[in-house]
């Protein structure tokens, strides 16, 4: 599949997702997500094997070829949260209603978007699968899965990590990800960075926004976030919102310079 055909399929999927009636905050005409952005990576990129290192994700992380032996390309899409969702979560100790909806109903919407892209690719004559929809997908810890979308997005050239461990993309860090593997060979997106934290400006805004001080701006890169404290806060947020499913917190992704775009260093 050449780049033009691939971009055509992904652009059509992005248009469909942006206009979808399911991309609405329940009880409102406001959108949950803006138009998604996407990137491509080679399933043979050696960085996918690096993710199995215990110092990275861990040996439980499955490579693209383990999910799909014929895989040649990894596609990652990032759905930026709308201004309404981001702004609603910039204040208060617990996640806003809009943020919770984007995490719950929004995830169901993104799952359908991924399934739609799989269908589009298969319709073009190629094989495709979304790891997050595969029955083998599982969380091995509160914040670790056997297919890390953030790390895969980094490999595919979509963005780098921030102090809060969120992925910073050209459309910001407040959003959700999905991925699709295909046997179609699509030219990879160039990585416009070399380091894990190249797009973070180390302003410390996410640390100041965290209601439980789970982020330490003085710690070395990669060790800024206390995952245990953050996970405990996520459970508190879930209980406070009366939600049977994960609603997230997101305070470190709202009201910060990287919330809605890639911040620029002065």
C-alpha positions in Angstrom: 0.0 0.0 0.0 1.6 3.3 -1.0 1.5 6.4 1.2 -1.2 8.1 -0.8 -3.6 5.1 -0.5 -2.8 4.7 3.2 -3.4 8.4 3.9 -6.6 8.2 2.0 -7.9 5.4 4.2 -6.8 7.1 7.4 -8.2 10.5 6.4 -11.5 8.9 5.6 -11.5 7.2 9.0 -10.6 10.4 10.8 -13.4 12.3 9.0 -15.9 9.6 10.0 -14.8 9.7 13.6 -14.9 13.5 13.8 -18.5 13.7 12.4 -19.9 10.6 14.3 -22.9 11.2 16.4 -21.3 8.9 19.0 -18.6 11.4 19.4 -20.8 13.5 21.7 -20.8 14.1 25.4 -23.9 12.3 26.6 -26.8 14.8 26.8 -24.9 17.5 24.9 -24.1 18.4 21.3 -20.5 19.1 22.4 -17.9 16.7 20.9 -15.7 14.5 23.1 -12.8 14.5 20.6 -11.4 16.6 17.9 -10.2 15.1 14.6 -7.7 12.3 15.3 -4.1 12.3 14.0 -2.2 9.2 13.0 1.2 7.8 12.3 2.7 4.6 10.8 5.6 2.4 12.1 7.3 -0.7 10.7 6.3 -3.9 12.5 10.0 -4.9 12.2 11.3 -1.8 14.1 13.8 -3.1 16.6 12.4 -0.7 19.2 9.4 -3.0 19.6 11.7 -5.6 21.0 13.2 -3.0 23.4 9.8 -2.7 25.0 10.2 -6.2 26.4 13.1 -5.0 28.6 12.1 -5.0 32.3 13.4 -1.4 32.5 10.9 -0.4 29.8 7.4 -2.1 29.7 8.5 -5.6 30.5 8.7 -9.1 29.0 4.9 -9.5 29.0 4.7 -6.8 26.2 3.8 -8.5 22.9 5.5 -7.5 19.7 3.5 -6.7 16.5 4.5 -10.1 15.1 3.2 -11.9 18.2 -0.2 -10.2 17.7 -0.2 -10.8 14.0 2.6 -12.9 12.4 2.0 -11.3 9.0 2.1 -7.7 10.4 4.3 -5.3 8.4 2.9 -2.0 9.6 1.7 -0.5 13.0 -0.9 2.3 12.7 -1.5 4.5 15.8 -4.3 7.1 16.0 -4.5 9.8 18.7 -7.9 11.3 19.5 -7.4 14.8 21.1 -10.0 15.7 23.7 -12.1 18.7 22.8 -11.7 22.1 24.3 -14.9 21.5 26.3 -13.5 18.3 27.9 -10.1 19.7 28.6 -11.3 23.0 30.1 -13.9 21.3 32.2 -11.1 19.2 33.9 -8.7 22.1 34.6 -10.2 22.8 38.0 -11.5 20.8 40.9 -10.0 18.0 42.9 -11.7 15.2 40.9 -12.4 14.5 37.2 -15.2 16.5 35.6 -18.3 14.8 34.2 -17.1 15.6 30.7 -13.7 14.1 31.3 -15.3 10.9 32.8 -17.6 10.6 29.7 -14.6 11.0 27.4 -12.9 8.1 29.3 -15.9 5.8 29.4 -18.3 6.5 26.5 -15.3 7.9 24.6 -13.4 4.7 24.9 -16.3 2.8 23.5 -16.5 5.2 20.6 -12.7 4.9 19.9 -13.0 1.1 20.0 -15.6 1.3 17.2 -13.4 3.7 15.3 -10.6 1.2 15.5 -12.9 -1.6 14.3 -14.1 0.6 11.4 -10.5 1.1 10.3 -9.8 -2.6 10.5 -12.9 -3.1 8.3 -11.6 -0.4 5.8 -8.2 -2.1 5.5 -9.7 -5.5 5.0 -12.0 -4.0 2.4 -8.9 -2.8 0.6 -7.6 -6.4 0.4 -5.3 -6.6 3.3 -5.3 -8.3 6.7 -5.8 -6.1 9.8 -6.3 -6.5 13.6 -6.5 -4.1 16.6 -4.6 -5.5 19.6 -6.8 -3.7 22.1 -9.8 -5.6 20.7 -8.0 -8.9 20.7 -9.0 -11.4 23.5 -5.3 -11.7 24.4 -5.1 -8.0 25.4 -4.9 -7.6 29.1 -3.7 -5.3 31.8 -0.8 -6.8 33.8 -0.8 -4.0 36.4 -2.9 -0.9 37.0 -0.9 1.2 34.5 0.8 -1.5 32.4 -0.7 -3.6 29.6 0.8 -6.3 27.2 0.4 -3.7 24.4 1.4 -0.2 25.4 -0.2 2.3 23.1 1.9 5.2 24.4 5.2 3.4 23.7 4.0 2.2 20.3 2.9 5.7 19.4 6.4 6.9 20.3 8.0 4.3 18.0 5.6 5.3 15.2 6.6 8.9 15.4 3.5 10.3 16.9 5.1 12.0 19.9 7.3 11.8 23.0 6.7 11.4 26.7 6.3 14.2 29.2 7.2 14.5 32.9 3.8 13.0 33.8 4.4 10.0 31.4 1.7 11.2 29.1 2.4 11.1 25.4 2.8 14.6 24.0 1.7 14.8 20.3 1.3 17.7 17.9 -2.3 17.7 19.1 -1.4 17.7 22.8 -1.3 15.1 25.5 -5.0 15.1 26.5 -6.5 12.4 24.4 -6.9 8.7 23.8 -5.1 6.2 21.5 -6.0 3.2 19.4 -3.9 1.0 17.1 -4.2 -1.3 14.2 -1.8 -3.8 12.7 -1.8 -4.7 9.0 0.1 -6.8 6.5 0.1 -3.9 4.2 3.5 -2.3 4.0 3.1 1.4 4.5 6.1 3.8 4.6 6.9 4.6 8.3 6.3 8.1 9.6 9.7 9.8 10.3 10.5 10.2 14.0 11.2 13.9 14.4 12.9 13.3 17.8 15.6 11.0 19.2 15.0 11.1 22.9 12.0 9.9 25.0 11.3 13.4 26.4 12.3 15.6 23.5 8.9 17.4 23.3 8.6 18.0 27.0 9.7 21.6 28.0 10.1 20.6 31.7 7.9 23.5 32.9 6.6 21.6 35.9 2.9 22.6 35.2 1.7 19.0 35.3 3.4 18.5 38.7 1.6 21.6 40.0 -1.7 20.4 38.6 -1.5 17.0 40.3 -3.8 17.0 43.3 -1.8 14.4 45.2 1.7 15.5 44.2 2.5 12.3 42.4 4.9 14.1 40.0 8.3 15.4 41.2 9.8 17.9 38.8 13.2 17.5 40.5 13.5 13.8 39.8 15.6 12.5 36.9 13.7 12.1 33.6 11.6 8.9 33.6 11.4 8.8 37.4 9.3 11.9 37.9 6.0 10.1 38.4 5.1 8.0 41.5 2.9 5.3 39.9 1.7 4.0 43.2 0.4 7.4 44.4 -1.1 8.0 40.9 -2.9 4.6 40.9 -4.3 5.2 44.4 -5.7 8.5 43.2 -7.3 6.8 40.2 -9.1 4.5 42.6 -10.3 7.5 44.7 -11.5 9.2 41.5 -13.4 6.1 40.5 -15.1 5.9 43.8 -15.8 9.6 44.0 -17.5 9.5 40.5 -19.5 6.4 41.4 -18.2 4.8 38.2 -17.8 1.0 37.9 -15.1 1.6 35.2 -11.9 3.6 35.1 -12.7 7.3 34.7 -9.1 8.5 35.0 -8.0 11.7 36.7 -6.4 13.7 33.9 -5.5 16.8 36.1 -1.9 16.6 34.8 -3.3 16.8 31.2 -5.6 19.8 31.6 -4.7 23.4 31.9 -1.0 22.7 31.1 1.1 24.0 28.1 1.0 20.6 26.4 -2.7 20.0 26.9 -3.8 20.9 23.4 -0.6 21.0 21.4 3.1 20.4 21.4 4.7 23.1 23.5 7.6 25.1 22.1 10.7 25.7 24.1 11.7 29.4 24.4 
